[in-house]
């Protein structure tokens, strides 16, 4: 049975994207990362939000990697949660307007591998629905000062997490 894993690269001050969803900050920090290399073959499907799917690409200046998940390091079924599907379909991408349906489709496609959740808002929705199983954070040595937070909940909340492994940055959502 697949699990939903929210994975993200995050600045030391807690941002996964700069103001307006800008991902250009990540470009200079891309490179070999053994933990990412280990994760990629364990991903069976991607569940992303529309802003993440159509957003700023840190690989945009590399024609061989631009527009591809993990810079072309992963390929497979992608499910995009949106109320406004584009008029022209994208190959290998299914646009879904219902969270429960998107999760079910992604899990079915992932088999016994992870559904990798991309995008802070979709991750927050999955967490609120009780569907998110794990969170993996790659801390990047940079301070952005503003942008899209890893997790935001106006008014605050307290969600208990349990560490997985020894990295201290991979957690299980406690139930």
N, C-alpha and C positions, 0 to 999 in steps of 0.2 A: 504494500500500500504506500502510495507516495505521500510525502510531507511537503507542506508549504514552508519555504525558506526565504526570508527577506534578507538579501545580501546587498551591501552597499559600501562604497568607499566614502569615507567621511573625514573632513578636516578635523584637526585636533580640537577645534572649538565647536564641533557638533553639526557642521553643515555638509549636506550631500550634494548640493548645487549652490552656485552663487546666486545673486539677485536675478530674478526673472528666469531661473532655471539654467543659468549659464554653467556649462560643464567644461569650459576651456581651461579652467584652473587645473583640471586633472591631467591634461595633456603632457605636461612636463614631468609628471610622476608615473607615467605608464612605463611598463617594462616587465622583466621577468618577476613573477611573484609565485613561489612554489605553492602557497595555499590556494591561489586562484587556479593554478594548473591542476591541482588535485581535485578541486571542486567541479570544474567544467565537465568531465566525463560522468559526473554523478547527477547532472541536470538532464531531466527528460523533457521538460517543457518550460516555457516562460509565460508568466502572467504579468503584464505591464499596464500602466495607465496610458492614456492617450498622450499626455504631455511628455512622458518619458519616451514613449515610442517615437513621437515626432519631434522630440526635443533636440537640444544642442548635443552634438556628437563629439566627444574628445578625440575621435579618430578622423574628423572631417578633412584634415589636410593630407591624409594617407589614402589614395584611391583604392588600395587593395583591402583596406580595413573599414573604410567609412560605411556607415549605415548597417553594419553587421553586429550581431550580439557578440560581446567580448572581443571586438575587433576582428571578427571572423574566426575566433577560436572555438566557437560553438555554432551548431546549426541544428534546427529541429522546429517543432511546432511552437508557434507563439500565439498567445491569446491577449487581445488588447481590450480592456474595459473602457467603453465609451458609449455615450448616448448619440454620438455623431460619427458614424462610420464614413470613411471617405467614399466618394462615388466610384473610384477605381480600386478594386481589390489589390492587396499586396500579396505576392507569392509567399506561401507558408504562414500567413497571418490570418487569424480569425478574429473578427471584431464582434464583441458581445456587449449587450447593454444591461446585463443583470449579473451582479457579483456571484450569487450562488451558482448560476448556470456557468459562468466563466471558470469558477473554481472546479466544478464537476468536470467540465470539458478538459481543462488543463490536467487534472489528476488522471483522468482516463487516458490522456495522451502520454503522460509521463511514466505510466506503468509503476514500477517499483523504485523509480528515481525521484529526485526532487522536482517540485514545481518551484522555479526560482522567481520570486516576486520582485519586480523592479518598480520603483517609484514610491515615494513617501506616502502619498494619499491612498494608493491601493493597499499598501502594507497596513496603514492605519485602519482601513475598512476591513481588511482580513482579520486583524487583531480584534476589532470591535465585534465582529461576527463569531469570534471564537474559533477561527479557522487557521490562524497562523501558528506554526509549530516551533520554528526556530528563527533566530536572528544571527547573522554573521556580519561583523563589521571589520573593515580594513581601514585602520587609521592612517591617514596620509599626513606627513610632517609639514603642514601648512596651516596658517590661521586665515580664514576668509572674512570673519567679522560680521557677515550678513549673508542671507540667502535662505535656502530651503533646509529646514532642520531634519535630522534623521527621523525624529518622531516629535510631533507636536499635538498637543491636546489642550485647547483653550480651557482655562480654569484648572488645569492640572489633573493628573491621575496617578495612580500607583499600580503598576503592573509588575508582578513578581516574575523574575527570570532566574533560571538555574544555569550556572556555567556548564559548558560541555567541553571536555578536554582541558588542556593546560594553557591555552592561549589567553584565556580571560576575555576574549572578544567574540566567542561563539556561545550562544545561550539558547536554552529551551524555554518556551513559554510555559510557566507553571500553571497547572489547572487544578 
